Amino acid sequence: MERIVYADHSATTFVKDEVLREMLPYFTRNFGNASSGYSIGRNARLAIDNARCKVATAIGARSDEIYFTSGGSEADNMIISGIARANKNRGKHIITTKIEHMAIINTCKNLEKEGFDITYLDVDEGGIINLNQLINSIREDTILISVMFANNEIGTIEPIEQIGKIAKENNILFHTDAVQAIGNVEIDVHKLNIDALSLSAHKFYGPKGIGAAYIKRDIDFHNLIFGGHQEKSKRAGTENVPAIVGLGKAIEISTSNIQRYNEKLLNYRNYFITKLQNNLDGIKVNGTMINRLPGNVNICINGIDSQTMLAMLDMYGICASSGSACNTSSLTPSHVLSAIGLTKEQANGSIRFTFGDANSFLDIDYIANTLIMIIKKLRMKNRTKITYMDI
């Protein structure tokens, strides 16, 4: 295989050169433990503090409200479980949605075993929650609302500002999983009334294995990990200094040019969808085209199995997915696609392409042309009758 074309930026991104350059000294000459009192330890501590300030600045928070974690999943767990357990005497009801990342859903299911009551909100065919259903779901014992900022599979951006306002008016804490939103959407946690937020560096051109949780000052939450005094005694373990430095640099870069980045991805997306629709019947875009991440294309292809399609795309060096990378081994249809009303057959015929800085217009053209060719070949082989009745 000579050519690799990457179109799965929602699964992960490459580490940018300037991010890697910032990290390298902390693998070698500045290798000290940040808890040590001598010079190379102090240098490591200073680097962590600097990265913490960069994360805080990117989302409009205070630096003492940022806690470094091993990634988005740990941040989700820290926030949901930590806040729930610390506030269970006030109430044991949590509201979330049916299209959350499994780090949220499975954390909530675990809390159900501890006696918490979870409401999973429906979404419409575009993946948007109903604000009236949210309001009607609020109870006297509701302590937390958790709604993801942008969906990892269909790119839907939720009405976060309105949700934050509803939560504040009802004295309920509001968390959002912003793993897919950082670098794609401008975020100010105070303007949006966000009390807690989770993020992960590898989604915005930083290293894997490092994330962060924003938890508003004075919010009580229980530890997920116990041990030493790191992260204000809330997250024990020797800090991964190179990765933290990389996260800080990556978030600084990715939040400095959001508008230009979005314009580029939107042009890629619109060109790609138009080319497919002009050359193929039976193509349906999953989710809304209005409130959507600009680089996300999730399509249902009538009469085609996504796993077969992905295998054939891989033969041509094209990297795409059928949904969340965390659920690739699952044989069940995507819970997100099921929640927006797709049948099992439609969900199993859906493919996600997510564009980013690894791409050019030449790549988009190559992906589109290859996809069109493969679909035509498969349909001819299967003698599939194309109708929109099944879409």
C-alpha positions as CSV (number, residue, x, y, z in Angstrom):
1,M,0.0,0.0,0.0
2,E,1.6,3.3,-1.1
3,R,-0.8,5.9,0.0
4,I,-2.5,6.5,3.4
5,V,-5.3,9.0,3.6
6,Y,-6.5,9.6,7.1
7,A,-10.2,10.6,7.6
8,D,-10.8,9.6,11.2
9,H,-9.9,12.7,13.2
10,S,-12.7,12.1,15.7
11,A,-10.9,8.9,16.7
12,T,-7.6,10.5,17.2
13,T,-5.2,13.1,15.6
14,F,-1.5,13.2,14.9
15,V,0.8,15.1,17.2
16,K,1.8,18.4,15.6
17,D,5.5,19.2,15.2
18,E,5.4,22.2,17.4
19,V,3.7,20.2,20.1
20,L,6.3,17.4,19.9
21,R,9.1,20.0,20.0
22,E,7.7,21.4,23.2
23,M,7.5,18.0,24.8
24,L,10.9,16.6,23.9
25,P,13.0,18.4,26.6
26,Y,10.8,16.9,29.3
27,F,11.8,13.4,28.2
28,T,15.5,14.2,28.4
29,R,17.2,17.1,30.2
30,N,14.1,18.3,32.1
31,F,13.1,14.8,33.2
32,G,12.6,15.6,36.9
33,N,9.7,14.6,39.1
34,A,7.5,17.6,39.6
35,S,7.2,16.8,43.3
36,S,11.0,17.0,43.9
37,G,12.5,20.2,45.4
38,Y,15.7,20.5,43.4
39,S,16.0,22.4,40.1
40,I,15.0,19.9,37.5
41,G,11.9,19.0,39.7
42,R,11.1,22.7,40.0
43,N,11.4,23.0,36.2
44,A,8.9,20.2,35.7
45,R,6.5,21.8,38.2
46,L,6.8,25.1,36.4
47,A,6.0,23.4,33.0
48,I,2.9,21.8,34.5
49,D,1.8,25.1,36.0
50,N,2.3,26.8,32.6
51,A,0.3,24.1,30.8
52,R,-2.5,24.4,33.4
53,C,-2.7,28.1,32.7
54,K,-3.0,27.4,29.0
55,V,-5.9,25.0,29.5
56,A,-7.7,27.4,31.8
57,T,-7.2,30.3,29.3
58,A,-8.6,28.2,26.4
59,I,-11.9,27.6,28.2
60,G,-12.2,30.8,30.3
61,A,-11.5,29.1,33.6
62,R,-9.1,29.6,36.5
63,S,-5.9,27.6,36.6
64,D,-6.8,26.1,40.0
65,E,-9.9,24.6,38.5
66,I,-8.0,22.4,36.1
67,Y,-7.0,18.8,37.0
68,F,-4.9,16.7,34.7
69,T,-6.0,13.1,34.0
70,S,-5.0,10.2,31.8
71,G,-7.6,11.2,29.2
72,G,-11.2,12.0,28.5
73,S,-12.7,8.8,30.0
74,E,-10.9,9.4,33.3
75,A,-12.0,13.0,33.3
76,D,-15.6,11.9,32.7
77,N,-15.4,9.3,35.5
78,M,-13.8,11.8,37.9
79,I,-16.5,14.4,37.4
80,I,-19.6,12.2,37.2
81,S,-18.7,9.7,40.0
82,G,-16.9,12.3,42.1
83,I,-19.7,14.9,42.1
84,A,-22.4,12.2,42.5
85,R,-20.8,10.6,45.5
86,A,-19.9,13.9,47.2
87,N,-23.5,15.2,46.8
88,K,-25.6,12.0,47.4
89,N,-27.0,13.4,50.7
90,R,-28.6,16.2,48.6
91,G,-30.0,13.9,46.0
92,K,-29.3,10.9,43.9
93,H,-30.8,11.8,40.5
94,I,-28.7,12.5,37.4
95,I,-29.8,13.6,34.0
96,T,-27.9,12.7,30.8
97,T,-28.7,11.6,27.2
98,K,-28.9,8.4,25.2
99,I,-26.1,9.5,22.8
100,E,-23.3,10.2,25.3
101,H,-19.9,8.6,25.0
102,M,-19.7,5.2,26.7
103,A,-17.4,6.8,29.4
104,I,-20.5,8.7,30.5
105,I,-23.1,6.0,30.0
106,N,-21.2,3.2,31.7
107,T,-20.2,5.5,34.6
108,C,-23.9,6.3,35.0
109,K,-24.8,2.6,34.9
110,N,-22.3,1.9,37.6
111,L,-23.8,4.6,39.7
112,E,-27.2,3.0,39.3
113,K,-25.7,0.0,41.1
114,E,-25.0,2.4,44.0
115,G,-28.6,3.5,44.2
116,F,-28.5,6.6,41.9
117,D,-31.4,7.2,39.6
118,I,-30.4,8.2,36.0
119,T,-32.7,9.8,33.4
120,Y,-31.5,9.2,29.8
121,L,-32.9,11.9,27.6
122,D,-34.1,11.2,24.0
123,V,-32.8,13.1,21.0
124,D,-34.5,13.9,17.7
125,E,-33.4,12.6,14.3
126,G,-30.6,15.2,14.3
127,G,-29.3,14.2,17.6
128,I,-30.5,17.3,19.5
129,I,-32.1,16.9,23.0
130,N,-35.5,18.4,23.7
131,L,-35.2,21.2,26.2
132,N,-38.7,20.8,27.4
133,Q,-38.0,17.1,28.2
134,L,-35.0,18.2,30.1
135,I,-37.0,20.7,32.1
136,N,-39.7,18.2,32.8
137,S,-37.1,15.6,33.9
138,I,-35.8,17.8,36.7
139,R,-36.7,16.8,40.2
140,E,-36.1,18.0,43.7
141,D,-33.3,15.5,44.1
142,T,-31.6,16.2,40.8
143,I,-27.9,17.0,41.5
144,L,-26.2,16.9,38.1
145,I,-27.0,17.3,34.4
146,S,-24.4,15.9,31.9
147,V,-24.8,16.5,28.2
148,M,-22.0,16.2,25.7
149,F,-21.0,19.4,23.9
150,A,-20.6,17.7,20.5
151,N,-21.3,14.1,19.5
152,N,-18.3,12.0,18.5
153,E,-20.3,9.9,15.9
154,I,-22.6,12.3,14.1
155,G,-21.0,15.7,15.1
156,T,-24.2,17.2,16.6
157,I,-23.6,20.3,18.7
158,E,-26.0,20.5,21.6
159,P,-27.7,23.7,22.8
160,I,-25.1,24.0,25.7
161,E,-25.9,27.6,26.6
162,Q,-29.6,26.9,27.1
163,I,-28.8,23.8,29.1
164,G,-26.4,25.7,31.3
165,K,-29.0,28.3,31.9
166,I,-31.6,25.8,32.8
167,A,-29.2,24.0,35.2
168,K,-28.2,27.3,36.9
169,E,-31.9,28.4,37.3
170,N,-32.6,25.1,39.1
171,N,-29.4,25.1,41.2
172,I,-28.2,21.9,39.5
173,L,-24.5,21.3,38.5
174,F,-23.9,21.0,34.8
175,H,-21.1,18.9,33.2
176,T,-20.3,18.7,29.5
177,D,-18.0,16.2,27.8
178,A,-16.2,18.6,25.4
179,V,-13.7,16.0,24.1
180,Q,-14.9,16.6,20.5
181,A,-15.6,20.3,20.9
182,I,-12.2,21.6,21.9
183,G,-10.5,23.2,18.9
184,N,-13.8,23.2,16.9
185,V,-16.0,25.4,19.1
186,E,-15.2,28.5,21.1
187,I,-15.9,27.7,24.8
188,D,-16.2,30.0,27.8
189,V,-17.3,28.0,30.8
190,H,-18.6,31.0,32.7
191,K,-20.6,32.4,29.8
192,L,-22.1,29.0,29.2
193,N,-22.7,28.2,32.9
194,I,-20.6,25.1,32.7
195,D,-19.6,23.8,36.1
196,A,-17.5,20.9,34.9
197,L,-15.9,19.9,31.6
198,S,-13.8,17.0,30.3
199,L,-11.3,17.1,27.4
200,S,-8.6,14.9,25.9
201,A,-5.4,16.1,24.1
202,H,-5.3,13.5,21.3
203,K,-8.5,14.9,19.8
204,F,-6.8,18.2,19.1
205,Y,-3.3,17.3,17.8
206,G,-1.8,16.5,21.2
207,P,-0.4,13.3,22.7
208,K,-2.5,10.3,23.7
209,G,-2.9,9.3,27.4
210,I,-3.4,12.8,28.8
211,G,-6.6,14.8,29.4
212,A,-8.0,17.3,31.8
213,A,-11.1,17.9,33.9
214,Y,-12.3,21.4,34.6
215,I,-14.3,21.5,37.9
216,K,-15.5,24.9,39.1
217,R,-14.0,26.2,42.2
218,D,-15.7,25.2,45.5
219,I,-17.6,22.3,43.9
220,D,-17.1,19.2,46.2
221,F,-16.1,16.0,44.5
222,H,-14.7,12.7,45.8
223,N,-11.4,11.3,44.6
224,L,-11.3,8.6,41.9
225,I,-7.7,7.8,42.5
226,F,-6.0,7.8,45.9
227,G,-2.4,8.1,46.8
228,G,-0.1,11.2,47.0
229,H,-0.7,14.9,47.0
230,Q,-0.6,15.5,43.2
231,E,-3.3,17.6,41.6
232,K,-4.3,19.3,44.8
233,S,-4.6,15.8,46.4
234,K,-7.5,15.0,44.0
235,R,-5.7,12.8,41.5
236,A,-2.7,10.9,42.8
237,G,0.2,9.7,40.7
238,T,3.4,11.1,39.4
239,E,2.6,13.6,36.7
240,N,3.2,12.8,33.1
241,V,5.1,16.0,32.5
242,P,5.9,15.6,28.7
243,A,2.2,14.8,28.0
244,I,0.9,17.6,30.1
245,V,3.2,20.0,28.3
246,G,2.0,18.6,25.0
247,L,-1.6,19.1,26.0
248,G,-1.0,22.7,27.0
249,K,0.7,23.5,23.7
250,A,-1.9,21.6,21.6
251,I,-4.8,23.4,23.2
252,E,-3.1,26.8,22.8
253,I,-2.6,26.2,19.1
254,S,-6.0,24.6,18.4
255,T,-8.0,27.3,20.1
256,S,-6.2,30.2,18.5
257,N,-7.4,29.6,14.9
258,I,-10.8,28.0,15.3
259,Q,-12.6,30.1,12.7
260,R,-10.0,29.4,10.0
261,Y,-9.9,25.7,10.9
262,N,-13.7,25.5,10.7
263,E,-13.8,27.2,7.3
264,K,-11.4,24.7,5.9
265,L,-13.2,21.7,7.2
266,L,-16.6,23.0,6.2
267,N,-15.3,23.3,2.6
268,Y,-14.0,19.8,2.7
269,R,-17.3,18.4,4.1
270,N,-19.6,20.3,1.7
271,Y,-17.4,19.3,-1.3
272,F,-17.4,15.7,-0.2
273,I,-21.1,15.4,0.4
274,T,-22.0,17.2,-2.8
275,K,-19.8,14.9,-4.9
276,L,-21.3,11.8,-3.4
277,Q,-24.9,12.9,-3.9
278,N,-24.2,14.0,-7.5
279,N,-22.8,10.5,-8.3
280,L,-24.8,8.1,-6.2
281,D,-28.3,7.4,-5.2
282,G,-29.3,6.1,-1.7
283,I,-26.9,8.3,0.3
284,K,-28.3,9.9,3.5
285,V,-26.4,12.1,5.9
286,N,-27.0,11.0,9.5
287,G,-27.7,13.8,12.0
288,T,-28.4,17.5,11.4
289,M,-26.5,19.7,8.9
290,I,-27.1,22.9,11.0
291,N,-25.6,22.4,14.4
292,R,-22.8,20.1,13.5
293,L,-19.0,19.9,13.7
294,P,-17.7,21.1,10.3
295,G,-15.4,18.1,9.6
296,N,-17.9,15.4,10.4
297,V,-19.6,13.3,7.7
298,N,-21.6,10.3,8.9
299,I,-23.6,8.7,6.0
300,C,-26.0,5.8,5.6
301,I,-25.4,4.0,2.3
302,N,-28.4,2.0,1.2
303,G,-27.7,-1.7,0.6
304,I,-24.1,-1.7,1.7
305,D,-22.6,-3.2,4.9
306,S,-20.2,-0.7,6.6
307,Q,-17.7,-3.3,7.6
308,T,-17.3,-4.6,4.1
309,M,-17.0,-1.0,2.9
310,L,-14.4,-0.1,5.5
311,A,-12.3,-3.2,4.6
312,M,-12.3,-2.2,0.9
313,L,-11.5,1.4,1.7
314,D,-8.5,0.2,3.8
315,M,-7.2,-1.7,0.7
316,Y,-7.0,1.7,-0.9
317,G,-5.3,3.3,2.1
318,I,-8.3,5.2,3.3
319,C,-8.8,5.3,7.1
320,A,-12.5,5.8,8.2
321,S,-14.8,4.2,10.8
322,S,-18.3,3.1,11.4
323,G,-18.6,5.1,14.6
324,S,-16.7,5.5,17.9
325,A,-13.3,4.0,18.0
326,C,-14.1,2.9,21.6
327,N,-16.8,0.5,20.3
328,T,-15.1,-0.9,17.1
329,S,-15.2,-4.5,18.4
330,S,-18.9,-4.3,19.3
331,L,-21.3,-6.3,17.0
332,T,-24.3,-4.3,18.1
333,P,-25.5,-1.2,16.1
334,S,-24.3,2.2,17.3
335,H,-26.3,3.4,20.3
336,V,-26.1,6.9,18.8
337,L,-27.5,5.9,15.4
338,S,-30.2,3.9,17.1
339,A,-31.1,6.9,19.3
340,I,-31.7,9.1,16.2
341,G,-34.1,6.5,14.8
342,L,-32.0,4.4,12.4
343,T,-32.9,0.8,11.9
344,K,-30.4,-1.9,12.6
345,E,-29.8,-2.3,8.8
346,Q,-29.3,1.5,8.3
347,A,-27.0,1.7,11.3
348,N,-24.9,-1.2,10.0
349,G,-24.7,0.6,6.6
350,S,-23.3,3.8,8.1
351,I,-19.8,5.1,7.8
352,R,-18.1,8.1,9.5
353,F,-15.5,10.3,7.8
354,T,-14.0,13.1,10.0
355,F,-11.6,15.5,8.3
356,G,-8.8,17.6,9.8
357,D,-5.3,18.9,9.4
358,A,-4.1,15.6,7.9
359,N,-6.2,16.3,4.8
360,S,-6.1,18.4,1.6
361,F,-8.6,18.8,-1.2
362,L,-6.7,16.1,-3.1
363,D,-7.4,13.7,-0.2
364,I,-11.1,14.6,-0.2
365,D,-11.3,14.0,-3.9
366,Y,-9.4,10.7,-3.6
367,I,-11.7,9.5,-0.8
368,A,-14.9,10.5,-2.7
369,N,-13.8,8.9,-6.0
370,T,-12.7,5.7,-4.3
371,L,-15.9,5.5,-2.3
372,I,-18.1,6.1,-5.4
373,M,-16.2,3.4,-7.3
374,I,-16.5,0.8,-4.5
375,I,-20.2,1.4,-3.9
376,K,-21.0,1.0,-7.6
377,K,-19.0,-2.2,-7.8
378,L,-20.7,-3.6,-4.6
379,R,-24.1,-2.7,-5.9
380,M,-23.5,-4.2,-9.2
381,K,-22.3,-7.4,-7.5
382,N,-25.2,-7.5,-5.1
383,R,-27.7,-6.4,-7.7
384,T,-29.2,-4.1,-5.1
385,K,-32.3,-2.2,-6.0
386,I,-31.8,1.3,-4.8
387,T,-34.9,2.9,-3.2
388,Y,-35.2,5.7,-0.7
389,M,-38.0,3.7,1.1
390,D,-35.3,2.0,3.2
391,I,-33.5,5.1,4.2
